[in-house]
Amino acid sequence: MNTGQIPEINEILPGPQAQEVVERSDRVVSPSLPRAYPLVVKRAYGCTVEDVDGNQFLDCMAGIAVCSTGHCHPRVVRAIQEQAERWLHICGADFYDPQYIALAERLAAIAPGDEPKRVFLGNSGAEAVEAALKLARHHTGRPYVIAFFGAFHGRTMGAVSLTASKPVYHRGFMPLLPGVVHVPYGYCYRCAYNLTYPSCNLVCVDFIEETLMGRSVPPDEVAAIFVEPVQGEGGYVVPPDGWLQKLRALCDRHGILLVADEVQSGMGRTGKWFATEHWGVVPDILCVAKALASGMPVSAMVARESVMTWPTGAHGSTFGGNPVACAAALATIEVIEQERLMENAVRVGNRLLDGLRALAREVERAGRPPFIGDVRGLGLMIGVELVQDLETRAPAHDEAEEVMTECFRRGLLVLTCGASSIRFAPPLVITEAEADRALAIFADALRTVGR
């Protein structure tokens, strides 16, 4: 793939209308909301976002891996419109909503594993995680929960207690939920034990059983291990082969529930419905959100029937499983299947991976930081880790922020994650031509920061 200069890479600066909206936001909106760059959207379609000043951007972040079928897919929009004309709300927690039930049936059918499943619908990924946390403790009667450094599970109190990707998520909110313990993830590029895969024999999983459970947390008091099969905010980290299987085996030995947080990696983004399928691992509980409804707010907690044992009234939600959002989710699942978007994710994802790895070699030869230390991904969930030095692997945090901004100024939407990574998470409808353009813009932005 050609990663050289291409024509029509022009600088884009926020115009007067965007600046006016930013100023209004600064006066009234909560300062807790992070802003990556001054993008003010007017409309969006497919992989294109247009701002209020008429600038067009190629979207490679999809609203943080949300708009799986592209912005405003006609079939999803039509499903929303048709449902909005019938009824907007009936409360699936207290009455029987056919849309809620239909979505639950579809999710139970596509979720990994042969055992019958039950589904609880919420509004956000954090709500799905909260539901899973409550269910795990209720079903097992155990107090402890294990999560991973680098994890992001949400910002509500239970979910943020499991989160360990940035200190800002915890600062000022202590004490958090008791009984949550964090351990190193299977992050081979930055191994917490300074070992090398596969000769390490996945000691990071052995540590949980031999050290944590052997010295501190009794295994028979651990309710669940929460894991992102591919870490999202932690850097789009893909664990090594065998890691998730070994974690599953550990859980089985001690009667611990394995909870897969597929909020960012699910719904076809990695080339399969759920990332756990790449390793043949079946979780006990599955959390889904983001891409489930192509932008409408709905989430799901899917559990084995034998695990979802809480009684009537133990958990619920007024707006969870809203019929309009459910209609969008059902249409999204149909589009992903019928338009073969998972196959497209594999094909275009491999094209991006190959191009990014070629770019890494080019930057290394040029000898100017920031360097590309690691390129990793599954399907269209791709992380590019920037470093100051290829030997020390010192994170290039500031440079990653600069590259992201330079991409924005050239018409490409990407976001950072982890210590110094850029994530590529475009809509699953992205074409090879659009991927080539994204790569060329990214290469130009990286060279500019390097100069």
N, C-alpha and C positions, 0 to 999 in steps of 0.2 A: 504494500500500500504506500502511496506517495504521501510523505509527511512534510514535504517542502512547502514553500510559500504558494498560496493559491490566490487568484484575483478576488477582489471585492471583500477584503477584510478591512473594514472601515471602523474608525473609532466612533463609539456611541456614547454620548453624554446625556444625562437626564435633562429634558427640556423644561420649560417654564411650568407646564401643567403638572409634571411629576414633582417638581420642587414645591409647588403649592400644596399638593397632597401630603408630602413628607412633613411640611411645616404644620399642617392641621393635625397630623398624627402625633407629632411631638407635643402638642398641647393637650390632647385628650386621652390618648391610648396608654395603657399600662407600660411603664418603662421596663418591665420584666421581659417583654417580647424582644428577642434578638433580631437584628436586621442585617442580612448578609451584604446587600447592596440596594441602592434606591430604585428597585423595580416597582413600577406602579402599573398594574395590568388594566387594560381596556377590554381585550378579548383574547381567546385562545382556541386553537383548533389543531388537532393532530399533534405534531411535535413543535408547533409554532406558537409563540406568545407575542402579542402586540401590546405595547405600552400606550399610555394616554397621549404621547407625543408622536405616535405613528412609527416608532422604532420596532423592528421585528427581531425576535430572538429564537434561536434553536434551543429547545428545552431538553437538557440531559439530566434533569433532576426530578421532573414529573411531580412537582409539589411534594418532594421528599418521598419518592417511590409510590405515589398515590395513584396518579392518572394512568393506570395500566393500559387502558384501551385508547389512550390519547385523549387530548382535551375535547370535550363535547362530541364524543362519538355519536353519530345520528341515532343508532339503535338504543343507546343508553338514554339519550335525551328524550326520545319518543316514549320509552318506558316510564320515565319520570313524569312526563306530561300526561300520559294516559292514567297513571295512578293518581296524580294530583286532582284529576277531574272526578275520581270516584270517592275517595276519602283520604284525609290527611293524617288522621290519628284516631286510634281506637283503644290504645294501651294493650299491647300483647301480653302484659304481665297479669292482667285481670280478666281479659276476654280472649276469645279465639280469633286471631287475625290470620286469615289464609296466607297472606304474604309472608308473615313470620314463619309459619309452619313450612311453607314451600322452600324458603331459604335454608331453614334448618335441615330439611330433607336433602337438599343438594349438597350442603357442606358435610353432612354425615356420610354421604356417598363418596365424595372425593377425598376426604381425609384419610390418611394412611391407616392401615390395619383392617382386619376382617371382623373384629368384635363390634357388635352394635354400639352406636354412640348417641349421646344426647347433646343438645346445643343450647347455650344461653347467649342471647344477643344483647349487645350494649351499644354505646355511641362512639367509643374511641379505643385505641390500643391500650391505654392505661386502664380503662374499665375492664377490658378482657383480662388483663394481668391481675387486677384486684380480685376479680371473680375467681380466677385460678388459684390465687393465694388463699382465699377464704375456703374454697372447696378442698384444697389439699390439706389444710389444717383440720377442717371438719371431718373429712373422710378418714384420715389416719389417726387423729387425736394426738398428733405430735407437734411440738412447738417450733423446732428449728427449720430453717430454710437456707439452702446454699445457692449462691449466685456467683457471677464471675466479674473480676476486674475488667473494665472496659465495657461492661454491659450497660445498655439503656433499655429500661422497661417502662418508662413513663415518669410523670411528675406528681401524681397524686401520692398521698402519704405512704401507702403500702408499696406502690410501684417504685417510688423514688428511693425507698429503703433498699430495694433490690438493685437499683441503678448505681453504677460505680464508674462512670466514664469521665465526669468532670466534677471538681469540688464545688462549683457554683450551684449544682443541683442540691447540695446538702447544707451549704453555708447558711446559718441563721434559722434552720428548721429543726435542730436537734432538741430533744432526743428523737430519733427515728424509731421505726418499728423494732422492738426487741426480737432477738432470735435469728437475725439475718447475718450470715457469714459469707465473706467473699474469698475466692481463690483464683489463682492465675488461669487464664483461658489458654487454649491451644494455639498460641500466637507465635508461630515458628520464627518469623523474622525478628521478633524481639522476645526470645525465649527467656522466661523468668529464671530459668535454671542454667542458662548459658550452655545448653546442650544442642545437639544437632539431630534432626529427624532424618532417618528412622532409627539411628543407633541409640537415641534417647529412650526407646521403648515406651514412649508416652508417659514419662515419669510424672507429668503434670496431673494425670488422672490418679496415679498411684499415691501422690501426695494427699489427695482427698481422703483416701481410705486409710493409709498407713500413718500419716501424721495428724491431720485434722481430726479424724474419727478415732485414731489410736490414742490421742493425747488430750483432746479438748471436747469434742462434740460426740456424744454417744450415737452410733448409727441408728439405733432403735428409737431415737428421739428426733430424727430428721424426717420431716414430712415430704419435702420435695427438693429437687434440684432444678432451678430455672436456667435455661440456656437458650441463647440465640444460635441456631445452627450455623448461620453466618452472622458475625457481629456487625451491627449497623453503625451506630454513632462511635463505636470503638475503633473504627477504621476500615470497615468492609473487610474484615478478617475472615478468611476461609480456613477452618481447622484442617489438620492433616488427616489423611485416610486412616481409619481405625480409631480415631479419637472419640467420635460420637458413639461408635459401637461399644467401646470400652466403658464409656460413661453409662450407657444403657445397662451393661452387664453389672456394673457396680450397683446401680439402683435395684436391679433384680435380686442381687444377693441380700440386700438389706430391707427389702419391702419399701423402698423409697420411690415416690412418683417422679417421673421425668416429665417436666413441663417444657414444651418447645414454644418459645416466643417467636412466631413467624410473622409478626406484625409488619416487618420491613422486607423479609425474604420470601413471603408467601405469595400465593395467587399467580404463579407462573413466572415470577421474575427471574428465577435461576434456571428456567428451562423445564422445570417440573412444577406441579401444583405447589408442593412444599419442599423446602430445601432438605429436610430430613430424608426424603426419598432417594437422594443421591447416595446415601450410605445404607439404605435399607433399614433404617431405624424407625420404629413406631413409638411415638410418645404416648404417655397416658393422658395428657392434657395438651391441647393445641390452642394457641392464641392467634387470632387473625384480625386484621383491620386494614388500615391504609388503602391498599389496592383492591379491597373487596368490592367496592361499589364505584370505582372510577372517579372518586371525589366526593361522594355523598357520605355523611357521617354514620357509619355503622361498623360494629366489630362483633366478633364471635369468640366464645370460649367453647371448644369442642372437647368432650371428655368421653372416655370409655363408659358405657352404661354401668358397669360394675363399680365405677369410681364416683359417678354423680349420684351420691346417696343422700344428699341433704334433703330435709323435709320441706313441705310447702311453707312458703313465707320466709325461708332462710335467706333468700337473696332475690332481688328484683330490680326493675328499672322502669320509670314512667315512659321515657322516650326511647329506650333501647329497642331496636327492631322496628323503628318507624316504617310504616308501609311504603312510603315513597323511597326511602333509602333501600328497603328490601327489594323493591322493583328494580332499582338501579343495580343492585348486587346480582340479582338473577339474570339481568340482561348482560352484565359484565361477564359472568361465567359463560354464558352462551357465546358471546363474542370471542372470548379467549379460546374456546373450543372450536368454534366453526371457522374462525379466521386463522387458526393454527398459530396463535401468537407465541406459544411456548417454543415451537420450532423456530420461529423468527428470532426469539430471544437467544437461542443457541447459536444460530447462524450469524446474526449481526454481533452478538456478544463475542464470538470467536474472532470476528473481523476486527473489532475494537481491541481485543486483547493482543492480537498479533501486531497491530499498528502501534500500540502503546509500548510493547516490548522492543520493537524496532526503534522507536523514538528514544527509549532508555539507552540503547546502545549508542545512538547518535550523540546524545547529550554527554555520555561518558567519554566518547572520543573527543568531543569539543573541550572537555576539561573545565567547564565553568559550572559552579553550583547555581541553583539547586539541582541535585542529581535525582534521578528516579531510582530509589533504592529497591522498590518491589512493586510489581504489578500482579494483581491477584483478582480472582473473581469467578463467578459461576453465572452463565447466561448474561443478563443485563444488570448484574449487580457487581460492579467492578471498582476496585480501589487502586489508586496510584499513590504510593507513599514517597514523599519528597524528603531528601536528607541533605545535610550540608556536606557530608563526607561519606563516601561509600565504604570506607573501612570502619570508622567509628559508628556510623549509622546515626549520628546526632540528628534529631528531628529538625526540619526546616519549617518551623511553625509560621513565622512571619512571612517567609517566602511563599508558603502554600496559600496564605490569605491574599498575598499580592497576585499570585497566579489566578486565583478565583476571580479577583476584581478585574484583572486584565482580560479574562475570558468574557466577563460581562460587558466590558467596554468594546469588545469585538463581536458581540451578539450571540454569545454562548452562555447558557445558564448551567452552572455546576455549583456544588457546595463542598465545603471541607468536612472532614470527620477525623476522629482519632487525634493523635498528636500533630500530624502533618500530612494528612492524606487528602486527595481530591477524589470524590466519588462520582461515578457515572451511573445514573439510574434513570435512563430515558424511558418514555412510554414504550410499551412492548410493540408498538406499531412502527417504530423507527425503521427507516430503510437503510440499505447499505450506502446509498449516496449521502444521506444525512449523517450517517456515522463517519464517513470520510471527511465531510465538512467539519464535523465536531472535532475530529482528530487534528485536522489542519489548523483550526483556530486554537486548539489547546497547545499545539506545538509552537505556534507563533507567540502565544502568551508566555509560555515557558522560556523561550529564547529571549524575550524582552526582559523578563525578570532576571535571567542569567546575565544579561549584559549590564 
